[in-house]
């Protein structure tokens, strides 16, 4: 084999999803970074690869960028000026709920009375009809059995708050937190009333336990006649209540990052500084990565029985390899192992690709997938670099053809670095809800000795292959003995490729698993233990999007199908139950839609009760003045 191409710095693209929501004026959805252009038909052709910029200058790393540090934030929308009364009502209700939140842990009957209408009624914040659904040595989980009757007056709310304060203070000055998220607004028929659906979260420690309350509140409001003062609460109904008590008083998991990595020089000088630190010090083209989530890989690379960690980093910052030591700390060995690359890394895997008993390394870079051979469990050497769509996002491995060798599937996002294109107007032809002009995904067949061949087209995986893919997951969902493939796509429909003897057919639509939303990741697991593998898809949740897309004035004149697609984009995550004949969407019934801005997910039995739980990684950039709508 000839010499592999050099690993060079190249710019990366912004990941997808709704980077910044601006529901203003004609309710346009504005993306701060360009995404996709006019709609194209699926061709399956890999776009031409660009040459990329020159390598980094070492000097550039130490120079802050004035244009980054001094750039003004975009102007905030003003719903009161653009006709969106529902957003004004949501903002006013949010202020009152915030004030109510302060009273959970603070005495103030007069302050409470100021929030309530004279005829206020409410249900108990902690319903009496709760049932224990799980109890073990660590956790007690209780859920509401049925809605309770409505008691009259402000006193019931005051008593409920007092009881919570009593419980939370039993352990002294400890953790206390309450949060509200307004997800829908329904104006009343009289013009001075409205109702909000609110997601309520409360947590506090008692000294011996950590308690969490979660519920949906239906809150009725009355708007003052002067249209200036804030609204008063007239009724509060509690739905879908649950309470979780961690009996040991501490979380089941604790953050050990500092104790495990803190003694390594790179943690103090690089990893522990955070992205905000590097935004002003990396080259301007690297600034786009503030929305990114570089990957990581776990595996025993030195054969000592302990899992080691490889961290992908932003372009211009070296990737890091940590070897775990018996005491749980780690030794940073990136340079010694030859993998301290500063290229634009998106995803990584530790895999035994040559069946020699050790873990090789695969890293998705800008425009290529680099495969490095594990040499005697002491060093990695680059064996090959596979060209692919410039804007790659993730990797997935499986032996799709059952020849005993692991093959690689590479998700492509944009056709280029994600810059220079625009969404355009939101109408019936708007690609946002059904984009088919993204970068092509690739399947590389393992031919042995780390030689890989692109078999995307011959295997049928060039079908529907331009859909802005974020992640893929392999599983034999139909129990026929070979690995099928699910692909989560941003800006529209997902793919389920059924493997028929090494040839693939997209059956997402026919099986009911298409899930047209902002797909970020997919995970397989038998959540109901019926012997069939079910599917969980991580998407985006937006409280603002949920409110806006349900209003009558949202995209008037547009087909209801298109309106439904926009509503679906804001709804959140999806759980598909495998029925044996297809898939059934059971997300709402199972209560698993709310993942906030979800990026990754997996099935994990966290409490060892033989039932698979969900772990969802979520988050997004926010500011101190963030509304909490994401």
N, C-alpha and C positions, 0 to 999 in steps of 0.2 A: 504494500500500500504506500502511496506517495505521502509526502508531508501534508498534514492537515492545514487548512487556512489559519492564519493568525487570529487570535481572539482580540478584537478591537472594540473600542468604545463606540456605541451607536446610540442615538436617542430613542426613547421609548414613548409610547402613546399614553394618553389618559385611558384608564379603564372606563367601561361603559356605565350604564344606568343613568339616572337623572342626576347629573353632577351638581346642578343648582336649579331649584324650582322657583320660578317667578310666575305666580298666578296673578296677573295684572291685566288691566285694560281689556282687550278682547280675549283674555285668558290664554295667552300664548305660553307655551313651554319653551323657555330659553335655556340653551346649554352654553355654558361659558367656554367650553372647548368644542371645536368642530368635530362632527361625528360622521355623518354619511350624506351622500349626495342624492342624485336622482335614482329612482328605482331601476335595478337591473335584473334580468332573468338569471337564474342559477346556471352557470356554465361549467362549474367544476374546475376551471382553469386557474392555475396558480399565477398571481400577478407578478409582474416583473420586479425583481429585487433591486432596491437602490444601493448605491455604494456607501452611503452613510458619511458622516463628517469625519474629519481627522481626529486622531487620538487626543486625549486630554493633555493640556499643558499643566505640569505640576504647579505652576504659579497660580493657575486659576482657582485651585482649591482654597487658597487663603484670602481671596479677594471678595468682600461683600459686594453685592449687586445693588446699586441704588434703585434701579427700576423695580426690583423685587421688594425692597424694604420700604420704599416710599409710595408704592402704588396704592391709590385710594380704593376702598371697597365699593362695590356697585351700590347704587342708590336703592334703598328699601322701597318696596311697593306701598302704596297708600290706598287701601281698599275703600276708604271713605270718599276718595276722589274719583274712583273708576266704576262706581255702580254696584260693587259687590258687597251688598248689605250683609250677607251671611258671614263674610270674613270680618266685618266690623263687630257683629254680634259674637263671633267666636273669640275675637281678641278681648272684648269686654268681659265675656264669661271667664276667659282665662285669667284675667286680673283678679276677679272675685274668687276664683278657685285657689289662686296663689295665696290670697289673703286668708282663705279658709285653711289652707295647708299650714300656715304659721300657727294656727290655733290648736293644731293637734298636740303640740308639745308646749303650749303656753296658755296660762290662765287668762281669760278675758271674755267674760260673758257679755259685756257691753259691746266689745268688738264683734262677737258672734251675732248679736241681735242686729247690728248695723248691716249685716249681709243678708238678712232674712226678711221676707215679706210678713206682714202681721198674720196672715192666714197660712203660714208655712206648715207643711206636713212632711214627714219623712219616714222611711223604713229604717230599721236598725242597721248600722254600718256593719255589724257582725250578726248575720242572721242566726236565729235560734235553730233552724232546721239544717244543721250541717252534719255530714256523715264522714266517718273515717274511711279513706280509700287506701291508705298505706300507713303502716306503723312498723318500724323496726328499731334497732338500737340507736339509730342516729336521727331519723327523720319521722315526723308525724305530718301527714297531709290530710286536710279536711276540705270538703266541698259542700256547697249549698245543695240541699235536697230539693227544695221547692221555694218559690217566692213567699215571703212573709206578708202578713197583713200590715196595713199602713197605720201606725199610731199617730195621733195628732200632735201638732205643735213643736215649738222650738226646743222644749225641754228634752225630748228624746234625743236630739242631736247633741245637746249640751252634755247629757249623761253619757252618751256614747264616746264623746271626746274625752270626758273626764276619766272614763274607764281605761281608755287607751293610754292616757297620760299616766295613770296609776301603774299600769303594767310596765310601761317603758321606763319608769323611774325606779322600779324595784331593784335595779342593779346599779343605781348611781348614774353618773354622767357617762352615758354610753351612746352607741350609734343610734341615730334617729334620722329618718328620711321619708318624705312623702312627695309624690309626683302625680300630676294630672296631664292627660293628653286628650284634647277635644278632637274627636274624629268625625263628627257629623253635626250639622245645624239644620233644624227644621222650623222655619218661621210659622207662628201661629196664625189663626184665621182672623184675629182682631187687630193685628198690626203692632200691638204692644206686648205680645208674648212670643216666646220661642222655646224650643227644647234642644238640648245638646246631649249627644252620646259621649261619654267620657270614660277613658281607660284610667283606672285608679290603681296606684301602687303605694304601699306603705311598708316600711321595714323599721324594726327597732330591736334592740337587745335588752334582755331583762337581767343580764349578768350571768345567768345559767343557760339561757336559750337565745337564739336568733329567730325572730318572728317576721314573717312576710304575709301581707294581705294583698290580694289581687281581686279586682272586680270590675264590672262595667256599671257605671252610674248613668241613669236616665234622669237628667236634671231639667226641670221646668223653671223658666225665668219670666220676670215681668220688667219691661223696659219703662223707665220713668217718662212721663209725658214731655218733659223738657228736652229729651233726647241727648242730654249732656251727662247727667249722673249715670253711674254704672247700674246695671240691672240687679234686682233682688231675686233670691232663690224662693220659689213658691212650692216646689215639691222635689223630693229626692228619692228615687227608687233604685234599689241595689239588685243587680243581676249577676249571675255567673261568679259568685263569690268563692274564693278559695283561700285557705290559710295553711302555710307551711311553717313548721316549727323545727328548727335544727336544735336538737336536744343538748348538744355539747356547748352551745353558746358561741361557737366559732364556725366559720364556713367549712364545708366539707373539703374544700381545696384552699390552699394558700399560695401566694406568689413567692417563689423561691428564686426568682431571676437573679437578684443581687447576690444572694448567698452562693449560687451555683456559678455565676459568671463574673461577679463583681471584682474578683482579684486579678482578672486578666487585663492587661493594658488596653486592649482594643475596646473593652467595655467602657472604661473610663474616658477614652479619647474619641470613641466613635458611637458605639451602640447606645450607651446610656445618655447621650446628649439629646436625642430625639430629632424628629424630622424638621421641626421649626428652626432648630439651630442650623441645619445644613441648607435650608432653603436660601438663606442669604449668603452662602459660601460656595455652593456648587455652581457650575456654569448655568446660564439661563435656560438652556435647553433641558437641563435636568429638573428644572422647577416643576415641570408637568407631573413629576412623580409624586407630588404631594397627595394625589388621589390614589396612588397605587398601593398594593399590598404584595411586596416581593415574597417569594415562596421560601419554603424550608424543606429539609429532608431529614428523616431519622433512620438510622441503621447502624449496625455494628461493623464499622469499616476496618478495625484492627483485630477483630476476632477474639476479643477478651470477654465476650459475653455481656457487655454493657452497650446500650444504645448511644450513639454519637449524633451530633447535630451539625447540619450545614445550613447556614443562613445566607440567602440571597439579599443583596443590598441595592441601594439606588445607584445609578450609573455615576461613576467617579469615586465611589466608595468600595473598597475591596470586600468581596464575599468572605465569609468566615467559617472555618471548620473547627468545631470543638470536640475533643475526645473526652468522654466521661471517665472520671476516676472513681475508684471504689467508694470514696467518702461522699459522692454526690456532686462534688465540684467538677470543673472542667478545665482542660488545658487547650489553649488556642494554638492550632498547628497549621493554619492555612498556608503559609509560605512554605513550610517544610514539606507539605503534601502537594504543593504545586497548584493550589486551587484558589489563590487569593486574587481572583480576576476582578477587574474594575468595570467590566462590560455591563450592559443593560440586562440584568438577570430577571427572569419572570417566574420561574418555577424550577424545582429540582426533585430528583428521585434517587434513592439508593436502591440498586437492583443488581442481581447476579445475571448479567446479560450473556455471559459466555459459559455459564454452568461450570465454573472452576471452583465454586465454593466460597467466593468472597464477593463483597458488595462493590459494584462499579457505580460510577456517578454519571447522571444525565442532568444537564442544565439547559433550559430553554433561554436563549439569548435573542437579541434583536436580529431577526432574519435567519436564525439557524438554531439547531439543536446540537449541542456539543456532548459527545460521549467520551468519557475518560475511563481508562482501564485501571483497575486496582492492581498495583505492582507489589506483590509479596506483602500486602497489608501494611505498607510503609509509605506509599506515594501513589498519586494518580498521574497518568500520562494521557494526553489527548490522543484518542485513536481515530476519531473522525468527526466531522461537522456536517450535519445534514441541512441543506438549504430548505427554507419553508417561508410561509407568509411573514413579512417583516414584523408585524405586530402580533407576536405570540402571547398567549396568556397562561396556559397550563399544559400538563402532561398526564397521560394515563397509560398504564401498561397492562397487557394481558396476552396470553397465548391464544390468539384468536383462531389459528389454524391447527391447533393441537399437535404441533410438531416437537414440543418439549422446549421451545425457546420463547422467551418473552418478547413481544412486539410492542411498538410505541405508537400512540395516537397523540397528535399535537393539535391543540386548539389555536386557531387564528382569529384575531379580533378584527382589526382594520386591514385594508389592503396596503396601507402605507403606515407612516408613523402617526396617523390620526389627525394631522394638521392639513389645512388647506381645503377642506370640504365643509359643507353646511347642510343643515337639516332642511331648510326651506319652509314653506307655509304648511300649516296643519290642516289638511283637508282629507277627503276620502282616499286620495292617492298618497297620503303621507306615509313615508317609509318607517316612521317611528314605531308603528304597531305591527309591522310585518316586513322588516328590512331584509333584503336579499342581496346586498352589495358589500358585504363584509369580506374579510380575508378568508381564503380557503383553508380548511383543516387538512391534515395529512395523516395517513397511516403508513408507517414504515415497518416492513416485514424484516424480522431478524433472520439473516441467512447464515449465522454462525460466525465465530471469531470477530464479533463486533462489526460485521458488515451488514448494512441495512439498505433496503430498496423501497422506493415509494410505490405502493400498490393501492393508492387511493382510488383511482379510476377502475382498475381491473376487479376490485372487490365490490364495486357499487357504492362506495362511500363518497363519491362525487355527487350523489343526489342531494339536493337541498343543502349545498355545502358552502353557502356564502351568507351566513346568518349571524355574524358578530358573536362568535362563540367565546364563552368564558371558561367552561369546565366540562369534563366528560367523566363518565363512570361506567366501568364494565360490570356485568352481572348476567348470569344465566337465568333470566326472568321467566322463561317458558319451560325450564327443566328438560331441555332436549340434549344437554351435555356439552354445549358450546357457549362461548361468551358473547352476549349481546351488548349493545353500547347505547347509552343515553347521553345526549349532548345538551347542555344548558346554554341558551343563547340570549344575549341582550337584544332589546328592540324587537321582540316578537317570538315566533314559534320555536319550540324545542324539537329535537329529533330523538326518536327511538329506533335504532337500527337493529332489526332482527337478523341474527347470524344463521344463514341457511347453508351449512357446509362450507364456510369460508367466503360466501357471498352475502352481501348485506342488502336489506330492503327497509326503507323508512316506513314504519308502521305507527308512528306517533299519533296521527289523526285517527286511524281506524281503531286503535286500542284505547283512545280517550286519554292519552298521556301527553298531549301536545303542550298544554299549559302556556298559552301565549301571554307572556309577561316579561319581566326583566330578569331572566335567568342568570344566576351567579354561580351556583354549584348544584350538584345532585349527589345523593347518597342512597344506597340500597340497604334494606334491613327488613326483617320479618317482625313488624311492630305488634301485630296481633297474634303471633305464634300459631298461624294456621298452616305453616309449611311452605308458603309462597312468599317470594321476595317482593316487598313493597318499596315505594319510591318517595323520597322527600326532596323537594326542589326549593332551594333558597332563592328568594326574590327580594324586591324592594318594598318596604312599607312606607307610606307617606300619609300622615294625618291631614296635611293640607290637601294632598291629592284626593283623599277620600271625601273630604268636605266639598271640594270644588266640583268634582266630576259627578256628584249626585244632585247638583242644583239644576233647575230648569233652564237657566240661561247658559249653561255650559254647552258650547258648540251647537247652538241652535241651527237647524237646517241640515244637520249632519245625520246620516243614517244611524239608527239605534245600535246597530252592530258595532260601529266605530266608537260610539259613546261607551258601550260595554267594554270594549278593549281598553280604553283609557282608565275606566274604573278598575279593571283587572290589574293594570300596572301598579296601582296604588294599594292593592289589597294585602299583599304580603306573601308569605310562604305557602307551599302546597304539599299536602300529603296525599299520595295516590295509593289506594288499596288495590292490590293485585287480586282479582276475582277468579283467576284461572282462565277467563275468556277475554279479559281486557283489564282496564283500570277504572276505579271509581274515585272521584274526588271527595275525600272525607275531611278536608282541612278544617272547615268550620265546626263540624261535629266534634272533631278531636281537639279543637282549641289550639291549633298550632300555626295560625296564620301570622300572628304578630311576632316578627323577628327583627323589627326595626329595619335598618339598612343591612340586610344579611349578605355576607360574602361567601361563607363556607359553612358546611354542616356535616354531621356524621351521626350514625347510630352508635351509642355507647351505653353499656349497662353500668351506670355510675354507682349504683347502690347494691350491686350483686344480688338482685332479686330475680334474675333470669328474664326480665322484661327489658327490651332495648329502649333506652332513653335518647333524647335529642340533644346534641350540643350544636349551637349555632353561633358562629363568630360574626359579630355585627358592629357597625359603627360608621361614622362619617365625620368629615371635618366640620367643625362648628366654631362659633365665636362666643365671647362672653355674653353677647346679646342674642344668642340663638333662641328662637321661639319654641324649640322642642318639637317642631312639626315633623321631623324625620324620625 
